[in-house]
């Protein structure tokens, strides 16, 4: 693996929240296997994907939200090649067709809690047959296509979409010194791709300042410690509200992409660092975000925008400030010892506040690390080095908090009941 392969897999454009887009993508694939108008749509998905589809806005939909709309819209769209940008294709006609499906009660969703990773199994009964598409582990990783129960050959898909899990596993297994070295190998093409993502995510953040109360996000001349976390919050809030702007996602999450890019890019420029140095530090922040995501899981009981992206930012800021590998370790300790346990209760506008908290914590963690201060290994779940701290954080997320998702899901589903 080189940095170019990594960016192709983990630094990818997305429109709207990733999980509803993946549901719509699966529905579009399924409907495309059989001719005629969709008559019935059925979805089985894992609890964490459901959680992230529950209350989030859908771009270009007239402020529609939730998994039922994502599923119905995907079933009437016709271009699966758009992948996670599928909501670009929404039209008034598609909205009307999806509404008719919903009005007839023809859209059904079932949660299968036995799946601990991404699982999206969509069946669409059309006038001329029944199509099925199954995605597993990653948002666009097709593992099965069927028509009338007969398996079909899986077509070639966009570069990187089938290899994301392998890339993430490789990054998660690399020691910190190797991640630091990898970040320094950026080619000019890599730098262009990093700059492209930075521009997209800054545009989302700046466009969405008006989603927050007037004056909450101060102007460009304000203290960056105050302005940058709040600008991140605006970008995440806009994305969760369904703003129709493409962002560069990171480790399967647009919120992680916004959080890392806006924080690293604006801080680096405010501090007067050379663009090449900012790009290398952004690359390291991305790599650490991926490494942490590998430990937590693509979807987790722990908030990724604050924990995974926050750890990435803290590491990137230390590197940007000329810190050593040992000081990056300290920054990771400071984040793990501070934010571990901040839950993920689905994708929704509240993610904006969690992302803001993660950036604020990352600034403090990096400043302390550059001064030589870190939470010691004798404290709680902090490890002997940064890698050990990430292992412990992953253990907490995947094992220790397993029951949290069940309770969160029960609370969310109760909101759908009478009254």
N, C-alpha and C positions, 0 to 999 in steps of 0.2 A: 504494500500500500504506500502511495505517496500522497502529498497534500492535494494534488489535483483530483485523485480518486476520492479522497475524503470529502472534498467540497462538493463534488458531483453527487455524492450520496446524502450528505447531511446539511448542505447549505442550498436550499431549494425553494423556488417560488411557490407561494400558496395564496389562495384568495379565500378569506374567511377562516373560521376555526377549522382545524385540520380534521377533526372527527366527523362533523356533519358532511364535510366535503368527501371524506372517504366513504361514508354511507351512500351519498348521492352517486359517487363513482361506481360503487358496487351495483346499485340499482340500475344505473345506466347500462352497465355491462350486461346485467341479467336480462333487461328488457330488449337489448339489442340482439339476443340470441333467437328471438322468435318474432314473426311478423304480426302486425296489427296493433290496435290500441290496447294499452295495459288495462286489465280488468280487475286484477287483485295483486297486491304486493305484500310480501311477508318477509320480515327481517328477524334473524336471531343474532344477537351480539353479546359480547362480554360486558360485565358490569361497569368497567371503567370507561369503555367507549360510550356506553349509555350515559354515564355520569357527565361526560364532556359534551354530549349532545342535548342534554336536558333543557337548558335555558338559554343557549347562546344564539345570537342573531345570525341570519343568513344574508349574505350580500345580494344586492339587486332584487330582493324579494318583497320590497315594501314593508320591511320590518317584521317579517315572519321569523319565528323562532322554533327551535326544538327538532327532535328526531323525526317526528311524523311528517313535518314539512320537508325536511331534508330527503327523506325516503320517497315521498310522493313526487317531489321535483326531479330527483334523479331518475325515476321511472319514466318520466315523459321527455327527458333530454336525450339527445341522439349522438353526442360526440364524446365518447370516453377518452379520446386522445388528449383532452384537456386535463385529465388527471385531477390533481388537487386544486386546479383553477376552474373546475367544472361550472361553478356558478357564474362565470363570465357569460355563459350561453343563455341565461334566463331572459325570457321575454314575457310580455303580458299574456300571450297565448299559452306558454308553458305554465304560468301561474294559474290560469283559468282551468287548464286540464288537471293540474295537481289538486286544485280546490275541489273539482268534481269527484276525484278519487276519494278525497277525505270526507266529503259530504255523504258519499255512499257508504262510508264505513268500510272501505276496501283496503285500508292500509293497517297492517298489524305488526306489532313489535313485541318480541319476547327476549328477556334477559336470561342468558345461560351463565350462571355464576361459576360453573366448573372451569371455565376458560380463564386463565390467569394472565394471558397476553391478548393482544388485539385479535378479535375474532368477529368478522362481519360476513354473515351468510344470508344472501338475499335471493329470494325467488319471486319472479314476476310472471303471472299468468296473463298472456296476451290473447288476442282473438285467434291467432294462428298457432299457438303452442305455449310451452312453459320454459322460460329461461332461468338459469341459476348461476350466480357468481359467488365465490367464497374468497375472502381476503384473510390472511393470517399473519401475525407477528408485526407486520409493517402496514402502513396505511394504503399502499398501492401494490402490495405483494399478492398477486393472484395465484391461488393454489388449485382452484377448480372452476371450470366452466362446463355447463350442461345445457342441452336442449332436450326437452321431453325425457329427462332422466338419463340421457346418453352423454357420457363425458366427451368433451371436445379438446382439441389441441390448444394449449395456452399460447396466444400470439406473443410476438416480441413486444416489449413495453419500453417506456422511456428509460434511457440509460440510468443505471444506479438504483432503480426502484426495487429490483429483486436482490440487490446486494447490500442494502442498507444495514441489515442486522449483522452481517459478517464484518462490515467496516466498523460498526459500533463496538463489536466484540473485540476487534483488533485494537482499537483505540483504548478501550477499557483495560486491556491487558498490558499496555505499555507503561513502563516506569516514567516518572515525571521528567527525568533528564532526557528521555527519548522524545517526549512530547515537546519539550523546549526546543530540541534540535529540529524536530519536524516543522515547527512553526517558523523556523528560520530558513526553510527551503523554498519559500514561495516564489514561483515563477511570475513573469509579468502577466500571464493569463490568469494565474491565481489571484494576483493583486487586483486585476480588473474585476474578477468575480466578487471579491471581498468588497470592493468599492461599490459595485452594483447593489449588493445587499444593503450596505450602509446607506446608500442614497434612498432606496425603497423604504427602509424602515424609518429613517429620519423624516421622509415625506409623510408617512402615516402619522407619526407622532405630532408633527407640526400642524398637519391638517386637522387633527382631532383635539387641539387645545380647547376649542369651544365646547367640547363635551363636558368639561369641568367648570366649576363656578368661576366667574370673572375674577382675574387676578390671582387665581390659585397657582397657575404656571407663570412665574415671573419672566420678564423679557431677557433678551440675549445678554445684557450686561450684568445680570444678577449673579449672586454667589452660585457657582456651579454645583456645590453640595446641595443647594436648595433646588435649583432649576432642573438639573438633569434627572433626578428621580421622579419629579413631577411630570416632566415631559415624557419619560418612559410610561408613566401611568396613563397619560393621555393617549398614547399610541395603543396600549393594550386595551383601554376602555373602548376606543374606536373600533378596534378589531372585534372585540367581543360583542359590540353593538351591531356588527354587520356592515361596517363601512366598506364600500366596494373598491378598495385599493389593494393591489397585490403587495405582499410583504415577502421577505426572504426568511423562510423558516429555518430553524436550527434543531437538529436532533428530534425531528418530527413535530416541532412546535413553533408556530408563528410567534407566540408570546415570548418564548426563549430567544428567538431571533431578534425581535424588537428590543428586548431588555438588554441583551449583550451588545448589539450594534450601536444603539443610541448612547448607552453609557460609555462604551469604549471610544467611539468616534468623537463625541462631544468633549469628553474629558481630555482626550489626547490633543485635540485642537485648541481647547481653552488653555492647556498648559504649554502650548507652543511646540509640541513635538513634531518631528518630520513625519510626513505622510507614510513613508516606508516603515518607520518605527511603529506608527499606529497600526498599520496593516499587519505587521508581524505579531503585535500584541493582541490584536483582534483575532488572528488565527489561533493563538494560544488560548484565548478565552473560549473560542469555539471548541477547541479540542478538549479542554477541561470540562466544558458543559456536556459534551458527548460522553466523556469518561464517567462523569457523575450519573448521567442518564442511564448508562449501561448498568451501573450499580443499583439504581433506583427502579429500573424498568421503564419502558417507553411511556407507559401510563402508570401512575403510582399513587399510593396513599399519601405521599408527601408532595407538596407543591413544587413543581419543577421550575417555574419562573422565578421563584425566590431562592430555592436551594441549588438546583443544578446551574441555572444561569448566574445566580449570585456567586457561586464558587468560581465559575468561569471568569466573571468580571474581576473578582478579587485577585485571582492569579494573573490575569492580564494586566491589571493596574500595577501590580508589583513588578512585573516584567517591564512595563512601560516606564516605571520609575527607576529602572536600573538595578532592581533587586536580584538577589541570587536565588538559586533553586531552593536553598534552605529557607529563605524568606517566603517563597511561594508556599512551601510546606506550612509555615506559620500562618499564612493567610487562610489556607484550607482549614487548619485547626480552628481558627477564629470563627469561621463561618459554621463549621460543623458543631462547634460548642455553643453556638448562639441560636441558629435558626432551625436546627433539627426538630422535627415534630410539627412544623407548620403544615397543616393538612391541605390536601386537594379535595375540595367539595364540588368538583365539576368546573367546566368552562362557563364563565358568566362575567358580568361586569365587575364583580368583586375581585376578579383576578388582578385588576388594575392596582388595587391597594396592596395586594401581596407582592406584585412585581416592584412597586415603589419601595416597600419594606426591604426587599432583597437587595436593591441597588444601594439604599442607605447603609445597610449592614456591610455590603461589599466595600464601600468607601472606607468605613471605619476599620474593617478587617485588614485592608491593604495598608492603610496609614500606620496601624499598629505594627504590622509585620515589617514594614520598611524601617520602623524604629527598633526592630529586634524583639518585639513582644508577641508572644503567642500563648494561647491557652495550653497548659502543659498536659502531657499524656496521662498524668495521674487523675485528670478530671473526666468524669463521666464516660462518654463514648469516644472521646478524642483518642486517636491512635499514636503510635510511636513516630509515625511520619505521615505525610499527606495521603499517601496511598492507603495506609492502614485506617486513617480517619474515614476515607471514602468507603472502604470495605465495611466498617462499622455502621456508617450511615445507611448503606445498602441493606445490611442485615436488619436494621431497625425498620426500614421501609417495607421490605419484602416479607419479613417474618413477624417482627414485633407489632406492626400496625395492620396486620392482615384483617383483624376484626373491625378496624375503623371503617373500611370501605363498606362492609355489610351494614353498619349502622347508618353511614352517610346515605347509602342507597335507599334504605328503609325510610329515612326522613324525607328524602326527595320524592320517592314514589307516593308517600302519604299525602304530599301536596297536590297530587293529581286526583285524589279521591273526592267524594262529595263534600261540599262545604269548604 
